[in-house]
Amino acid sequence: MAWIIAIIVGGIIGWLASLVMNRDASMGIFWNIVVGIVGSFIGKWIGSLIGIGATLTEFSVPGLLMSLLGAIVLLGIANMVQRGRVR
């Protein structure tokens, strides 16, 4: 059951990040899920650096916000690699 929740929440987080970064037209549902899940790992790492205790095993608002931040960072890095700049 946890995998299904991770896929659904990852898809929503990835979709929101793609809207923020203006990449929604170029991404499908699969890539939204991938960006959301990988973004949650990046967000957890960023949170541990700045002292926000967002864990991947419990559902919390700070965890969702850090996942969104991680997904935005991931898309920013992808923009820099693909286009040489961040939108």
PyMOL commands that set and color helices and strands:
alter all, ss='L'
color gray80, all
select helices_A, chain A and resi 2-20+24-26+29-50+61-83
alter helices_A, ss='H'
color red, helices_A
deselect
rebuild
show_as cartoon
